[in-house]
Amino acid sequence: MPIILPITLVSAGAAAILNFWLMVRIGMVRREAKIALGDGGHPPLVARMRAQANFIESAPIVLVLSGLVELARPGSPWLLGVMGIYMLGRVAHGVGMDGKQPSRLRMIGTLTTILALLGLAVWAISIAADA
């Protein structure tokens, strides 16, 4: 039986693992700083919480767009590339949120997220317009 939406399926799995990794990183800072609830005004914890929140703000929309584009245009190597770059960018963003100053990794992660989101949105709209 063929797998429906294999690119989106792998991307959703990667997103779940990435979210788990972001959660673990928050837990490590919580344990070290002895902060059980909230952020305690602790900048490293705030940064890691924002890294996960930022991921959660974009990942569902990117995954939905990926699934819809893949339904309309199955087997696209472009979609595989976009989703791979998006996931790598989110890792870069998570790591880049550590530290006091905005880092290059954070900017790369932000840029790849914006480009993936806008690119998938334009692609979805163009597919709909062609129908």
C-alpha positions in Angstrom: 0.0 0.0 0.0 1.5 3.4 -1.0 2.2 5.9 1.7 0.0 9.0 1.4 2.0 12.3 1.8 5.4 10.8 2.6 7.2 14.1 2.6 4.7 15.6 5.0 4.7 12.4 7.1 8.5 12.5 7.5 8.4 16.3 8.2 5.7 15.9 10.9 7.9 13.2 12.5 10.9 15.5 12.4 8.8 18.3 13.8 7.8 16.2 16.7 11.4 15.2 17.5 12.5 18.8 17.1 9.8 19.9 19.6 10.8 17.2 22.0 14.4 18.5 21.7 13.3 22.0 22.4 11.3 20.8 25.5 14.3 18.9 26.9 16.5 22.0 26.5 14.0 24.0 28.5 13.9 21.3 31.2 17.7 21.4 31.4 17.7 25.2 32.2 14.7 24.8 34.6 16.6 22.1 36.6 19.8 24.1 36.6 18.1 27.3 37.7 15.6 25.5 40.0 12.6 27.2 38.3 9.6 24.9 38.3 6.9 27.2 36.9 7.1 30.2 34.6 10.4 31.8 33.6 11.5 33.3 36.9 12.8 36.3 35.0 15.8 34.0 34.0 17.0 35.2 30.6 18.4 31.8 29.4 15.0 30.1 30.3 13.0 32.9 28.6 15.2 32.5 25.5 14.7 28.7 25.3 10.9 29.0 26.0 10.7 31.6 23.2 12.6 29.2 20.9 10.0 26.5 21.4 7.1 28.9 21.3 8.4 30.4 18.0 8.6 26.8 16.6 5.1 26.0 17.7 3.8 29.3 16.1 5.1 28.3 12.6 5.3 24.5 12.4 1.6 23.7 12.2 1.0 26.2 9.3 4.1 24.9 7.5 3.0 21.3 7.9 -0.5 22.0 6.7 0.8 23.8 3.7 3.2 21.0 3.0 0.4 18.4 3.2 -1.8 20.4 0.9 0.9 21.1 -1.7 1.9 17.5 -1.6 -1.7 16.4 -2.2 -1.8 18.6 -5.2 1.8 18.0 -6.5 2.9 14.6 -5.1 6.6 13.6 -5.2 8.0 17.1 -5.5 11.7 17.2 -4.8 11.3 20.9 -4.2 8.9 20.2 -1.3 11.3 17.8 0.2 14.0 20.4 0.0 11.9 23.2 1.5 10.9 21.0 4.4 14.5 19.8 5.0 15.7 23.4 5.0 12.9 24.5 7.3 13.7 21.8 9.8 17.4 22.6 9.7 16.6 26.2 10.1 14.5 25.5 13.2 17.4 23.7 14.8 19.7 26.6 14.0 17.1 29.0 15.5 16.9 26.9 18.7 20.7 26.8 19.2 21.0 30.5 18.1 18.6 31.6 20.9 21.3 30.6 23.5 23.5 33.6 24.4 23.0 37.2 25.1 23.2 38.7 21.6 21.2 37.7 18.6 23.4 35.2 16.8 23.9 34.3 13.1 22.2 30.9 13.7 19.1 32.6 15.1 18.9 34.9 12.0 19.4 31.9 9.7 16.6 30.1 11.5 14.3 33.1 11.3 15.1 33.6 7.6 14.5 30.0 6.6 11.2 30.0 8.5 10.0 33.1 6.8 11.1 31.9 3.3 9.5 28.4 3.9 6.3 29.9 5.1 6.0 32.5 2.4 7.2 30.1 -0.3 4.7 27.4 0.6 1.9 30.0 0.8 2.6 31.3 -2.6 3.0 27.8 -4.0 -0.4 26.8 -2.5 -2.1 29.9 -3.9 -0.6 29.3 -7.4 -1.7 25.7 -7.4 -5.3 26.9 -6.5 -5.2 29.6 -9.1 -4.2 27.0 -11.8 -7.1 24.7 -10.9 
